[in-house]
Amino acid sequence: ANDSVGIRGEITEIFLNGEGKVAAVLVEGKMESDTSYDKARVGIAENSVILKTNGQELEPEDLKKGMKVEVVFQGHIAESYPVQGKAKAIRVLD
């Protein structure tokens, strides 16, 4: 169950780091029977995998506002609102 989807929703904001790289995204969606959160700030780590549904790997810079995504979190999740966690995997849904 470690790979359960934490949140499914739309990217509503992109956060860049000092070098202009994508460091995190804000994802907003509905709580669904198989998800845990309706809003989350999702950090992109070195080991975060970003995939399209066809298996194609994407770069963090490919993430854009309005994309629908599923996020599997890794490690500790800060129970703030919105919650903050690091992505193990981000799936971009068509």
N, C-alpha and C positions, 0 to 999 in steps of 0.2 A: 504493500500500500504506500510505500515510500514515493512511488512515482505518480501519486494521485494528483489531479489537476487542482492547483490552489485557487486559480481564478481564470475565468474565460470572459473576455470582453474586448473593448475597443481601446486602442492607445489614444489617450486624450492629451498627453503632454510628453515631450522628449526633454530629458535633462542632459546637458553636455558637461564634460569636465573641462579643466583649464586648457586642454589641448584641442578642444572642439570635437572630441570624440563622444559618442553616445555612452553615457555612464549609467543611465537609468531611464525607465519609461513609467508613466502613470497609466495604469489599466483600470478601466471602469466597466463593470458589467452587472449582471443580475446574479444573485445567489441562485445556484442551481443544485439539483439533488446530488451532483457529484463534485461540487466545488465548495470551497471554504470561505471565500471572501467576495465582496462586491466592489471593492476598490483597493488597489495596492500600488505602492511604489516599488517597482521591480528593478533591482540593481543588476547590471550586466557585469559578470566576472570574466576573468581570462578563460575559465573553463565552461562558461555558459554556452550551450549549443543552441543555435537558432536555425530552425528548419522550416521549409515549406512542406505542405502535406505530401508532395511528391518525393520528399526525401532530400531535396536540394538544400545545401547549407547556405545560409545567408550571413552577411556581416552585420554587426550592430548598426552600422550606418545605413543599412537597408530598411531599418525599422522607421515607419512614418506614421504620423497622426492619421487616425481613421482606420488603420489596419485592425482586423479582428484576430486576436491571439488567444492561445491557451498557455498558461505558465505552470511549470512544475518547479517548486522551490527547493533549495538545498539549504541545510543548516538551520541556523536560528532565525526565527521570524519575530521582529519587534512588533508587539501588539499595540502599536500606536494606531491612530486613525488618520489617513489610511495605514494599514500595516505596511511594514518595510521588510523586504527580504531579497536574497540573491537568487537569481534564476539558475536552476540546473538546466532547464530546457525551455525554450520559447518556440511554440509551434504557430506559424502564421497560417491562418485558416483562409480558404478561398471564399 
